[in-house]
Amino acid sequence: MTQARPMRADARRNYERLLKAAERAFAEHGENASLDDIAKRAGVGSGTLYRHFPNRQALLEAAYVDRIEALAARADTLSRRRPAGEALTQWLEELCLVSLQVRGLRALLGSAVADGGAAAVTVCGTSIKGAATRLVEAAQREGALRGDVEPVEVLRLAHGVATASELADGEAARIRRYLTLLMQGLGG
């Protein structure tokens, strides 16, 4: 078994600078921020960016993995504190809010729940799908959610709720209303 060599100190610094620059650029311009601009902001060449992140998807994932992991952990916290149906609804609301507030995150989440492809097998995709699976299955056992609903379907519908909310006005009240309508339709 081969172990990955640790990054040299200068490579680690470049990696960290690229992540910080990417987070700022994605916040300003969304997921389509210029990769060349990100490299310039980080004070490195485009080749260095691509050595660390072979494509835009890899950079988005690295920039947002901590947020995704926190959302997944939040699912577990909610499931310990609330009935399963309420925990699922609250988590979906938080997921929708974050995907509206953090530019570029919705695109990453959308690719994680798309059919097939390598994007579905990313750390972020695996983490968010795992959290959704735990919540959906608990809500189904509780009878709060139909048994024929798949976790990925719930994630796709939540992605649609976030999009619909943004089209309306992007307010949390809209998300709550749309999620209430969605959960009533999916109820057990």
C-alpha positions, 0 to 999 in steps of 0.5 A, a space after each residue: 500500500 502506498 501512502 501519499 507524500 505530504 505536501 511540501 510547505 510551499 505547495 501547502 501554502 499555495 493550496 491554502 491561498 488558492 482555496 481562500 482566493 476561490 472562496 472569495 471569487 465564488 462568493 463574488 461571482 458564483 460557481 462560474 468565477 474565472 479560474 485564471 482570476 482565482 490563480 492571480 488572486 492567489 499569486 500563483 500561475 494557472 498551472 499551479 491551480 490545475 496541479 492542485 485542482 484538475 477542474 472547476 468541480 474539484 475546486 468548488 468541492 475543496 472550497 465548500 467541503 467544510 460547509 457540506 460536512 457541517 451540514 451533514 453533522 447538523 442532520 445528525 444533531 437535528 435527528 437527536 433533538 427532534 422527531 424524524 419528520 421535523 428533523 428532516 424538514 428543518 435540515 432541508 430548510 437549512 440546506 436551502 438557506 445555505 445554498 441561497 446564501 453561499 454562491 456556488 454551493 447550489 451548483 455543487 449540491 446540484 451536481 452531487 444529486 445529478 444522475 451518474 457521473 463522477 460528481 456524484 462520488 465526491 466527498 461532498 456528494 457522499 456526505 450530503 447523500 449520507 445525511 439525507 439518507 439517514 434523515 429520510 429513512 428515519 422519517 419513513 420509519 416514523 411514518 412522516 414520509 412515504 416509504 417509496 421516496 428515495 433520499 436523492 429525490 428529496 435532495 433534488 426536490 430541495 434543490 428545486 425549492 431553493 431555486 424556486 425561492 430564489 426566483 420568488 425573492 430568496 427569503 426564508 419565509 418562501 423556503 418554509 412555505 415551499 418546503 411545507 407544501 413539499 413535505 405535505 405532498 411527500 407525507 406518509 
